[in-house]
């Protein structure tokens, strides 16, 4: 789980609060914490981790484009998905976009979550390619599934345990070579002025400005830093910007759809503490230059008003 660690420094009479973040922290030797997240699958269906809280657990197969998954393994994954989708759903996670590997699973009605930023894939550990994980939506935890745990766990009934054992046997020989991730390849220390503020202005300020429809205005860096943990949360769960109804923003007009690169920039910046070091050197804050909306009718007064 990405946990804010706040350090307080007092310099020249100014109290400065700096937040740093830890991507995932293990709560035990085998169980790790995981933040809530949301992704679209290969068929455009929306999936949010915490929306599976009415299930005993959910299973996630970590797929990579270079995983050599046998037909036998795919058949076992598809069978479990079909038989137990209403009690213990099984999904797959792929850190890229649509590929033949994804289509192969999707064609067997296995939902494949498309993690185009690679952020969730990295949080779950890229070395787990080809592994089956069990996620707990109640505790926001996950662990790697193995046959010993399946045999001893009270979560699974006899039929589920039998099929899971067959799946684990089938994927034991799956080979997935390590691949570099989009999240790792992107810049690790974004600039507030040069990188972050332009994204916020383009994607968020239409509503988040003085006089706008949002409940608070992105008026300067200090405000953004204060809201940074919440901004991170709504980005990862795809609550904001609103209207993220398709992975291809070019198919719709008038949407502030955030791109993969922009998402990575914002998350990197927030995880690094949401700093604005350039502003200390008297550089102008771009968000302070955003014009507030004028009072009254934004498009002019209507010809006729009916009450």
Secondary structure as UniProt FT lines:
FT   STRAND          3..11
FT   TURN            12..13
FT   STRAND          14..22
FT   STRAND          32..33
FT   STRAND          38..41
FT   TURN            42..43
FT   STRAND          46..48
FT   HELIX           49..52
FT   TURN            53..54
FT   STRAND          58..63
FT   TURN            65..66
FT   HELIX           71..84
FT   TURN            85..87
FT   STRAND          90..94
FT   HELIX           100..106
FT   TURN            107..109
FT   STRAND          112..114
FT   HELIX           119..123
FT   HELIX           126..128
FT   TURN            129..130
FT   STRAND          132..136
FT   TURN            137..140
FT   STRAND          141..144
FT   HELIX           147..152
FT   HELIX           158..171
FT   TURN            172..173
FT   HELIX           182..185
FT   HELIX           192..196
FT   HELIX           197..203
FT   TURN            204..207
FT   TURN            210..211
FT   HELIX           221..236
FT   TURN            237..238
FT   HELIX           249..251
FT   HELIX           260..271
FT   TURN            272..273
FT   HELIX           277..280
FT   TURN            281..282
FT   HELIX           286..289
FT   TURN            298..299
//
